């Protein structure tokens, strides 16, 4: 997608964003860290974090989001089938 001014914006898939969140949360990360590292706004990040928790790919412990074993398997599979 071209957005004028010489800036080329590449849209990320939902899977790309989910994998990026899980990667940052591998060793535990606060929501703010995830927001800045994945370049999301807080509302979008919250929706992804809720979805990842529902699917048991991430858990929240004392304010830290941590990728579960199931989340690590998901990361590996997503990496293998990257299109």
MIKEZA-104160 format. One line per field, with one value per residue (C-alpha): residue in three letters; x, y, z. Coordinates in steps of 0.05 Angstrom, whole numbers, m for minus. Layout:
<rs>
tormi: [ala;...]
X: [X;...]
Y: [Y;...]
Z: [Z;...]
</rs>
This chain:
<rs>
tormi: [unk;unk;unk;unk;unk;unk;unk;unk;unk;unk;unk;unk;unk;unk;unk;unk;unk;unk;unk;unk;unk;unk;unk;unk;unk;unk;unk;unk;unk;unk;unk;unk;unk;unk;unk;unk;unk;unk;unk;unk;unk;unk;unk;unk;unk;unk;unk;unk;unk;unk;unk;unk;unk;unk;unk;unk;unk;unk;unk;unk;unk;unk;unk;unk;unk;unk;unk;unk;unk;unk;unk;unk;unk;unk;unk;unk;unk;unk;unk;unk;unk;unk;unk]
X: [0;28;13;45;107;152;125;108;62;62;m1;12;m33;m67;m20;42;19;1;69;105;68;84;157;163;125;171;209;151;133;88;32;68;130;88;52;117;155;99;79;5;m40;m65;m136;m113;m60;m114;m157;m99;m78;m150;m154;m87;m108;m174;m135;m86;m26;m8;m20;m19;20;28;23;70;46;81;78;52;81;21;39;111;86;41;102;141;84;73;147;146;87;105;78]
Y: [0;67;127;186;223;164;122;50;21;m55;m82;m138;m198;m217;m276;m232;m187;m245;m278;m211;m205;m277;m267;m206;m242;m304;m279;m238;m167;m112;m87;m21;m57;m99;m37;m2;m62;m86;m15;m20;27;6;m11;m56;m88;m102;m138;m181;m197;m218;m261;m294;m307;m338;m385;m400;m376;m324;m315;m256;m263;m203;m153;m191;m225;m292;m337;m406;m472;m474;m403;m425;m483;m433;m388;m447;m468;m397;m390;m455;m437;m363;m343]
Z: [0;m20;24;m13;8;m10;48;33;86;92;125;175;180;245;250;241;297;343;330;345;411;430;413;458;514;511;573;601;581;607;562;550;525;478;452;435;408;363;345;363;401;469;446;390;435;487;436;413;485;502;440;455;527;505;459;516;477;529;604;650;715;761;704;658;595;585;524;542;515;468;445;431;388;351;338;310;264;240;224;184;141;132;64]
</rs>
